[in-house]
Amino acid sequence: MGNAPGNIMVPIVMFGWIPFVMILFSRLEAKIAAAAAFVAGWMFLPVAAYNLPALPDYTKTTATCVGILAGAWLFDKERFSEFRFSAVDIPILLWCTAPFFSSVANGLGPYDGLSQTMYQSITWGLPYYIARIYFSDTEGLKILALAIVIGGIVYIPFCWFEMIMSPQLHRMTYGFHQHSFLQTIRAGGGFRPMVFMDHGLMTSMWMVIAVFLGVWLYVSGSLPKKILFVPTVYLLLLLVFTTMMMKSFGAVSLLFLGLIVIFLTNKMKLRILILILLVTPHLYIITRTTGTWDGRNLSQFVAEKISEERAQSLQFRLDNETILIDKALQGTFFGWGGFGRSRVYDDKGKDISIADGLWIITLGQNGIYGLIALIIAVQLPVILFLLRVKPNRWNEQQWAAPAVMAVFLAIYMIDNLLNSMINPIYMLFSGGIIGVMLRMHAGIPASIPEVESSVTIRQSVPSHSTTRFITEPEISPSRFIN
């Protein structure tokens, strides 16, 4: 077993997390335990990995998912029987298995393919599956949303500490910096906090989704009047202020975009703005891969209207993206596979490329096949939600949390054009929304109180409806249309 860096706290916390999560399941309602475990694990576990023999790396995502599944097996075993694979689960399956085809197509062998597939399945597939069994109703998604909002509020003092004192909490607690310290220094002074996440951008996006959920839940009347004995409105204002002060222009821009889109969509009762969000990544990828747009007019606009420094950074990304696109298109339909084969090297064998966006990383490693699977896996829940839930209902307490999660998934795919911030909690959104849509299709109420068991659910609907939900193997997306 390869040792992760850091002090003795790293193995204690990493390997102690599974039994801790199991204790949560023994003390709390199952959905609350699952939500708390995911949020707390992502917020506070170290950015470390242990290389286990014949197994994928043991990371914070692995520890959290294994802990939840173990807790469910011991204290909530009936939950597993409610899951049945459906046609709408196929995209996430294709995305999780894409590395296998990439490895085989490039002669790297099935062992390497299985290894990469296991890693991808833990990072993307297990969170999706956990959401399918625990957050597949609107009540479950509301619990998850409240956990994220509270998590954002809890992060406020940690963010302020690092904005003033510099990102040191991970080093002070676990004995090492999780990322380059230089990238935390912001122009004009101050620091961008990382706290216990991989990168400052990831921390900023975490605070952004907490604000996004908090604001819309407040608008819908879904937030409690007090959180942690403090009036919620004051905590929400402090959360917004802290997020603004984190000096992450891109993340804050996505926050305002999300708030504007969900507010106008709800008021105008039209889906056009969400459709624009969904189409944007497709247009970007097509124009970039075909060479019809080089991005220079965008960087010039940024230089004139925002900042010369940001324009240079953007153009640097686009230039690297261009040479990576050329290399990716020389590979197979399944990409180049791993081991840096998709990167660009000079005559001396030096790597001269930097890949920032998840889309270009995916295109290079997993090819057109993997990129299509990724996009569908992220966007399908949004499409199904649009088809099934009318925009004028998005501010209702039942639909407020799923609406934010759907809009955020659409925005997340846009963020993947320039960044590669993989957060497994986003796949909880995906699996949860898919589960809610399947319930609605089967005639089961979208909101199921936690106190009702699976037996109660089956008895509360006509037997033919329940049987169809449990046994029907294929559900065409077109059948979700009213």
C-alpha positions in Angstrom: 0.0 0.0 0.0 1.5 3.4 -1.1 1.5 5.9 1.7 -0.3 9.2 1.3 1.7 12.3 2.3 1.2 14.1 5.5 1.1 13.4 9.3 -0.5 10.7 11.4 -3.9 12.5 11.1 -4.2 11.5 7.4 -4.6 7.7 7.9 -6.5 8.2 11.2 -9.2 10.3 9.5 -9.2 8.5 6.1 -9.6 5.0 7.5 -11.7 6.1 10.4 -14.2 7.8 8.2 -16.0 4.5 7.2 -16.8 3.5 10.8 -17.8 7.1 11.6 -20.3 7.1 8.7 -21.7 3.8 9.9 -22.2 5.4 13.3 -24.1 8.2 11.6 -26.4 5.6 10.1 -27.0 4.0 13.5 -28.0 7.3 15.0 -29.7 9.4 12.3 -32.4 8.8 9.6 -30.8 7.2 6.6 -31.2 10.1 4.2 -29.8 12.6 6.7 -26.9 10.3 7.5 -26.0 9.9 3.8 -26.3 13.7 3.1 -24.2 14.6 6.2 -21.5 12.0 5.3 -21.1 13.2 1.8 -21.0 16.9 2.6 -18.8 16.6 5.7 -16.5 14.1 4.0 -16.0 16.4 0.9 -15.5 19.4 3.1 -13.0 18.1 5.7 -11.3 14.9 4.6 -7.7 15.4 3.4 -6.8 15.6 -0.3 -4.8 12.3 -0.2 -4.8 8.9 -1.8 -3.7 5.5 -0.7 -2.6 3.0 -3.4 -4.2 -0.3 -2.3 -3.1 -3.6 -4.0 -5.4 -4.6 -6.9 -7.8 -1.8 -6.0 -8.4 1.8 -7.0 -6.8 4.6 -5.0 -8.5 5.1 -1.6 -9.5 8.7 -1.6 -12.1 10.9 0.3 -14.7 9.9 -2.3 -13.9 6.2 -1.8 -14.1 6.5 2.0 -17.4 8.3 1.9 -19.1 6.1 -0.7 -17.9 2.9 1.0 -19.0 4.2 4.4 -22.5 5.1 3.1 -23.0 1.7 1.4 -21.7 -0.1 4.5 -24.1 1.9 6.7 -27.0 1.2 4.4 -26.2 -2.5 4.3 -26.2 -2.7 8.1 -29.0 -0.4 9.0 -31.2 0.2 5.9 -30.8 -2.9 3.7 -34.2 -2.6 2.2 -33.1 0.5 0.4 -31.1 -1.5 -2.1 -34.1 -3.5 -3.3 -35.8 -0.2 -4.5 -33.1 0.3 -7.2 -33.7 -1.2 -10.7 -31.5 -0.3 -13.6 -33.3 1.8 -16.3 -32.6 3.0 -19.8 -31.9 6.5 -18.4 -29.1 5.1 -16.3 -27.2 4.0 -19.5 -25.3 7.3 -20.0 -23.6 7.2 -16.7 -22.8 3.5 -17.3 -21.2 4.4 -20.7 -19.2 7.2 -19.1 -17.9 5.1 -16.3 -16.8 2.3 -18.7 -15.3 4.6 -21.3 -11.7 4.2 -20.1 -11.9 0.4 -20.7 -12.6 0.9 -24.4 -9.9 3.6 -24.6 -7.3 1.2 -23.1 -8.3 -1.7 -25.3 -8.4 0.4 -28.4 -4.8 1.6 -27.8 -3.3 -1.7 -26.9 -2.9 -0.9 -23.2 -4.7 -4.1 -22.2 -8.0 -4.9 -20.4 -6.3 -4.8 -16.9 -5.5 -1.1 -17.4 -9.0 -0.5 -18.7 -10.6 -2.2 -15.7 -8.4 -0.2 -13.4 -9.3 3.1 -15.0 -13.0 2.1 -15.1 -13.0 1.3 -11.4 -11.6 4.8 -10.6 -14.1 6.5 -12.8 -16.9 4.4 -11.4 -16.0 5.4 -7.8 -15.7 9.1 -8.7 -18.9 9.3 -10.8 -20.8 6.1 -10.6 -21.0 5.4 -6.9 -22.3 8.9 -6.0 -24.9 8.6 -8.8 -26.0 5.2 -7.5 -26.2 6.4 -3.9 -28.4 9.3 -5.0 -30.6 6.8 -6.9 -31.3 4.9 -3.7 -31.3 7.8 -1.2 -32.2 11.1 -2.9 -34.6 9.9 -5.5 -37.5 11.9 -4.2 -37.9 15.6 -3.7 -37.8 15.3 0.1 -34.4 13.6 -0.2 -33.1 16.3 -2.5 -34.3 18.9 -0.1 -32.3 17.2 2.7 -29.2 17.1 0.5 -29.7 20.8 -0.4 -30.0 21.9 3.2 -26.9 19.9 4.1 -25.0 21.7 1.4 -26.3 25.1 2.5 -25.3 24.4 6.1 -21.9 23.1 4.9 -21.3 26.4 3.1 -22.2 28.3 6.3 -19.8 26.2 8.3 -17.1 26.9 5.8 -17.4 30.7 6.3 -14.9 31.1 9.2 -12.4 28.7 7.5 -12.6 30.7 4.3 -12.0 34.0 6.1 -9.1 32.6 8.0 -7.4 31.6 4.8 -8.3 34.8 2.9 -6.5 36.7 5.6 -3.7 34.3 6.8 -3.3 32.4 3.5 -4.3 28.8 2.8 -2.7 26.9 5.7 -5.5 24.8 7.3 -4.8 21.7 5.3 -1.1 21.9 6.1 -1.8 22.7 9.7 -4.2 19.8 10.1 -2.7 17.1 7.8 0.9 18.2 7.3 1.0 19.2 3.6 -0.4 21.6 1.1 -2.9 20.0 -1.3 -2.0 22.2 -4.3 0.4 24.9 -5.4 0.5 27.7 -2.9 1.3 30.2 -5.7 -2.1 29.7 -7.3 -3.8 31.0 -4.2 -2.2 34.4 -4.3 -4.6 36.9 -6.0 -3.8 40.0 -8.0 -4.2 43.1 -5.9 -3.4 41.3 -2.6 -5.1 38.6 -0.5 -5.6 34.9 -1.0 -8.1 32.5 -2.5 -8.9 29.9 0.1 -8.7 26.2 -0.5 -9.6 25.0 3.1 -9.7 21.2 2.7 -10.5 20.9 -1.0 -8.2 20.2 -4.0 -8.0 23.8 -5.4 -9.2 27.3 -4.7 -11.6 27.1 -7.7 -13.2 24.0 -6.2 -13.7 25.7 -2.9 -15.2 28.7 -4.7 -17.6 26.5 -6.6 -18.6 24.8 -3.4 -19.6 28.2 -1.8 -21.3 29.2 -5.1 -23.6 26.1 -5.0 -24.3 26.7 -1.3 -25.4 30.3 -2.1 -27.4 29.2 -5.2 -29.3 26.6 -3.2 -29.6 28.9 -0.2 -31.0 31.8 -2.1 -33.6 29.8 -4.1 -34.7 27.8 -1.1 -35.2 31.0 0.8 -37.3 32.4 -2.1 -39.4 29.3 -2.0 -39.8 29.4 1.8 -38.0 26.1 2.2 -35.3 27.2 4.6 -35.8 27.0 8.4 -36.1 30.4 10.2 -32.9 29.7 12.1 -29.8 27.7 11.4 -27.3 27.1 14.2 -29.4 29.3 16.4 -28.9 32.3 14.1 -31.6 33.8 11.9 -31.2 32.2 8.5 -31.4 35.5 6.5 -28.3 36.8 8.3 -26.3 33.7 7.7 -27.4 33.7 4.0 -26.2 37.3 3.6 -22.9 36.4 5.3 -22.6 33.4 2.9 -23.1 35.6 -0.1 -20.7 38.2 1.1 -18.0 35.6 1.8 -18.4 34.1 -1.6 -18.0 37.5 -3.3 -14.8 38.2 -1.3 -13.1 34.9 -2.4 -12.0 36.7 -5.6 -13.0 33.9 -8.0 -14.4 35.9 -10.9 -15.4 32.8 -12.9 -17.3 31.1 -10.1 -19.1 34.2 -9.1 -20.1 34.8 -12.7 -21.6 31.4 -12.9 -23.5 32.1 -9.7 -25.1 35.2 -11.1 -25.8 33.4 -14.3 -27.6 30.6 -12.5 -29.6 33.0 -10.3 -30.7 35.1 -13.3 -31.6 32.0 -15.4 -33.7 30.3 -12.7 -35.5 33.5 -11.7 -36.3 34.5 -15.3 -37.3 31.0 -16.2 -39.7 30.8 -13.3 -41.2 34.2 -13.9 -41.5 34.0 -17.7 -42.5 30.3 -17.6 -40.3 29.6 -20.6 -37.5 27.0 -20.9 -35.5 28.9 -23.6 -32.7 30.1 -21.2 -32.0 26.6 -19.9 -31.9 25.3 -23.5 -29.3 28.0 -24.2 -27.2 26.7 -21.3 -27.5 23.2 -22.6 -26.6 24.1 -26.2 -23.6 26.3 -25.3 -21.1 23.5 -24.6 -22.1 21.8 -27.8 -21.5 25.0 -29.9 -18.2 25.6 -28.1 -16.9 22.1 -28.7 -18.0 22.0 -32.3 -16.6 25.4 -33.2 -13.3 24.7 -31.4 -12.8 21.2 -32.8 -13.6 22.3 -36.4 -11.3 25.3 -36.2 -14.1 27.8 -37.0 -13.4 29.8 -33.9 -10.0 30.4 -32.2 -11.3 32.4 -29.2 -9.2 35.5 -29.9 -12.1 37.8 -30.1 -13.2 36.6 -26.7 -9.8 37.2 -25.1 -9.7 40.7 -26.7 -13.1 41.5 -25.2 -11.9 40.4 -21.8 -8.8 42.5 -22.1 -10.8 45.6 -23.0 -13.7 45.2 -20.6 -12.4 43.3 -17.6 -8.6 42.7 -17.2 -5.5 42.3 -19.4 -4.2 39.7 -17.0 -7.4 37.6 -17.2 -7.3 37.9 -21.0 -3.8 36.6 -21.2 -4.7 33.7 -18.9 -7.7 32.9 -21.1 -5.7 33.1 -24.4 -3.0 30.8 -22.8 -5.7 28.2 -22.1 -7.2 28.5 -25.6 -3.8 28.2 -27.3 -3.0 25.0 -25.3 -6.5 23.7 -26.1 -5.8 24.2 -29.8 -2.7 21.9 -29.8 -4.5 19.4 -27.6 -7.5 19.3 -30.0 -5.1 18.6 -32.9 -3.5 15.7 -31.0 -6.9 14.3 -29.8 -8.3 14.2 -33.4 -5.3 12.1 -34.5 -6.3 9.4 -32.0 -8.9 6.7 -32.2 -12.7 7.1 -31.7 -12.0 6.1 -28.1 -9.2 8.5 -27.6 -5.5 7.9 -26.7 -6.0 6.3 -23.3 -4.0 7.1 -20.2 -0.3 7.5 -19.4 -0.1 11.0 -20.9 -0.5 9.7 -24.4 -3.0 12.5 -25.3 -0.6 15.3 -24.4 1.7 17.2 -26.7 5.5 16.8 -26.6 8.4 18.6 -28.3 11.2 17.0 -30.2 13.1 16.3 -26.9 10.1 14.6 -25.3 9.2 17.5 -23.0 5.5 18.0 -22.3 4.5 21.4 -23.7 0.8 21.2 -23.2 -1.5 22.2 -20.3 -5.0 20.8 -20.2 -7.5 22.7 -18.1 -11.0 21.9 -19.3 -12.6 18.5 -18.5 -13.9 18.4 -22.0 -10.5 18.5 -23.7 -9.0 16.1 -21.2 -11.9 13.7 -22.0 -11.6 14.1 -25.7 -7.9 13.3 -25.6 -8.1 10.3 -23.2 -11.5 8.8 -24.1 -12.1 10.3 -27.6 -15.4 11.4 -29.2 -17.1 8.4 -27.6 -16.1 9.4 -24.0 -16.9 13.1 -24.6 -20.4 12.3 -25.9 -21.0 9.9 -22.9 -19.9 12.6 -20.5 -22.1 15.3 -21.9 -25.2 13.1 -22.0 -24.5 11.9 -18.4 -24.4 15.4 -17.1 -27.2 16.9 -19.3 -29.8 14.1 -19.4 -31.2 14.8 -15.9 -31.6 18.5 -16.9 -33.5 17.6 -20.1 -35.8 15.2 -18.3 -36.5 17.8 -15.6 -37.4 20.4 -18.2 -39.8 18.0 -19.9 -41.5 16.9 -16.7 -41.7 19.9 -14.4 -43.1 23.2 -15.6 -41.0 26.3 -14.9 -43.8 28.1 -13.0 -43.5 25.4 -10.3 -39.8 25.8 -9.7 -40.3 28.2 -6.8 -42.5 25.7 -5.0 -41.1 24.1 -1.9 -41.3 20.6 -3.5 -39.3 21.6 -6.6 -37.0 24.4 -5.4 -34.0 22.1 -4.7 -34.3 19.9 -7.8 -34.7 23.1 -9.9 -31.4 24.6 -8.6 -29.7 21.3 -9.1 -30.9 20.9 -12.7 -29.8 24.5 -13.6 -26.5 23.9 -11.8 -25.8 20.7 -13.8 -26.4 22.7 -17.0 -23.9 25.4 -15.8 -21.4 22.8 -14.6 -21.1 21.5 -18.2 -20.2 25.0 -19.2 -17.7 25.3 -16.5 -16.1 22.0 -17.8 -15.1 23.9 -20.9 -12.4 25.8 -19.0 -12.0 23.9 -15.8 -11.8 20.3 -14.5 -13.2 20.5 -11.0 -14.8 17.1 -10.5 -17.0 17.1 -7.4 -18.8 13.8 -6.7 -21.7 15.7 -5.0 -22.7 17.0 -8.5 -23.5 13.4 -9.4 -25.7 13.2 -6.4 -27.8 15.9 -8.2 -27.8 13.8 -11.4 -28.8 10.5 -9.8 -31.4 12.2 -7.6 -33.1 14.0 -10.4 -33.2 10.9 -12.5 -34.7 9.0 -9.6 -37.4 11.6 -9.1 -38.3 11.5 -12.8 -38.6 7.7 -12.7 -40.9 7.9 -9.7 -43.2 10.4 -11.5 -43.2 8.3 -14.6 -44.2 5.2 -12.5 -47.1 7.1 -10.8 -45.3 7.2 -7.4 -45.4 10.6 -5.6 -42.3 12.6 -6.2 -42.1 13.5 -2.5 -41.9 10.5 -0.1 -41.5 11.3 3.6 -38.4 9.7 5.2 -40.5 7.9 7.8 -42.3 5.8 5.2 -40.6 2.5 4.4 -40.3 0.9 1.0 -43.1 -1.4 2.0 -45.4 1.6 2.7 -44.5 3.1 -0.6 -45.5 -0.1 -2.5 -48.8 -0.2 -0.7 -49.6 3.5 -1.3 -49.9 3.2 -5.1 -51.7 0.8 -7.4 -49.9 -2.5 -7.7 -49.6 -2.3 -11.5 -47.8 1.1 -11.1 -45.4 -0.2 -8.6 -44.6 -3.3 -10.6 -43.9 -1.2 -13.7 -41.4 1.0 -11.7 -39.6 -1.9 -10.2 -39.4 -4.2 -13.3 -39.5 -2.1 -16.4 -36.0 -2.3 -17.9 -36.3 0.5 -20.4 -37.8 3.9 -20.3 -37.4 6.1 -23.3 -36.7 9.8 -22.6 -39.4 10.8 -25.1 -42.0 9.2 -22.8 -41.4 11.8 -20.2 -43.1 14.4 -22.3 -46.6 15.4 -21.1 
